[in-house]
Amino acid sequence: MIIVKRINVERAIHEDDLQRYTEQGYRVIEDKKNDEDTPVENNEVTDLNDMTVDQLKTIAKEKGVSGYSSLVKKELVAVLTKMQEE
């Protein structure tokens, strides 16, 4: 998971999407590499829990989650975690 920022917009993206975002003017502000001892699933869940509701809603919108705007943080984390597991 890589955190990129453009003006006042921060996004958590996958490494595969980095080139597309840098072409759009985003810059890397944090590169969260996975420790070898920590399972990937745990890092992804932690990352989601550390995000703000606005960040989670942005990700939900990008992933096409219907009704995301009325979800609270706990529900957004649950929906996005479930999508990552599929």
C-alpha positions as CSV (number, residue, x, y, z in Angstrom):
1,M,0.0,0.0,0.0
2,I,1.4,3.4,-1.0
3,I,0.0,6.7,0.2
4,V,0.1,9.4,-2.5
5,K,-1.0,13.1,-2.3
6,R,-2.0,15.8,-4.7
7,I,-2.8,19.2,-3.2
8,N,-5.1,18.2,-0.3
9,V,-6.2,14.8,-1.6
10,E,-4.5,11.7,-0.1
11,R,-5.1,8.2,-1.5
12,A,-4.0,4.8,-0.5
13,I,-3.1,2.9,-3.7
14,H,-1.6,-0.4,-4.8
15,E,2.0,-0.3,-6.1
16,D,0.6,-1.3,-9.6
17,D,-1.3,2.0,-9.8
18,L,1.6,4.2,-8.9
19,Q,2.6,5.3,-12.4
20,R,-1.0,6.3,-13.3
21,Y,-1.2,8.5,-10.1
22,T,2.2,10.1,-10.6
23,E,1.2,11.0,-14.1
24,Q,-1.8,12.8,-12.6
25,G,0.4,14.9,-10.4
26,Y,0.3,12.8,-7.2
27,R,3.5,12.4,-5.2
28,V,4.4,9.5,-2.8
29,I,4.2,10.6,0.9
30,E,4.4,7.1,2.4
31,D,5.3,3.7,1.2
32,K,4.0,1.0,3.5
33,K,6.0,-2.1,2.7
34,N,4.8,-5.3,4.2
35,D,7.0,-6.8,6.9
36,E,7.9,-10.4,6.1
37,D,6.6,-11.6,9.5
38,T,3.2,-9.8,9.1
39,P,0.5,-11.3,7.0
40,V,-0.7,-9.0,4.2
41,E,-4.3,-9.2,5.4
42,N,-3.4,-7.7,8.7
43,N,-1.6,-4.8,7.1
44,E,-4.5,-4.0,4.8
45,V,-7.0,-4.0,7.7
46,T,-4.8,-1.8,9.8
47,D,-4.4,0.6,6.9
48,L,-8.1,0.9,6.5
49,N,-8.7,1.4,10.2
50,D,-6.1,4.2,10.2
51,M,-7.8,6.1,7.3
52,T,-10.4,8.8,7.7
53,V,-14.0,8.4,6.8
54,D,-13.4,10.6,3.7
55,Q,-10.5,8.5,2.6
56,L,-12.6,5.3,3.0
57,K,-15.5,6.8,1.1
58,T,-13.1,7.8,-1.7
59,I,-11.9,4.2,-2.0
60,A,-15.5,2.8,-1.8
61,K,-16.6,5.2,-4.6
62,E,-13.6,4.1,-6.8
63,K,-14.5,0.4,-6.1
64,G,-18.2,1.0,-7.0
65,V,-19.7,0.3,-3.6
66,S,-23.3,1.3,-3.7
67,G,-24.6,3.4,-0.8
68,Y,-21.1,4.1,0.5
69,S,-22.0,7.8,1.3
70,S,-24.4,6.8,4.1
71,L,-22.0,4.2,5.7
72,V,-20.1,4.9,9.0
73,K,-16.4,4.2,9.3
74,K,-16.9,0.7,10.9
75,E,-19.2,-0.3,8.0
76,L,-16.8,1.1,5.4
77,V,-13.9,-0.8,6.8
78,A,-16.0,-4.0,6.9
79,V,-17.2,-3.6,3.3
80,L,-13.7,-2.7,1.9
81,T,-12.1,-5.6,3.9
82,K,-14.6,-8.0,2.5
83,M,-13.8,-6.8,-1.0
84,Q,-10.1,-7.2,-0.4
85,E,-10.6,-10.8,0.7
86,E,-12.5,-11.8,-2.5
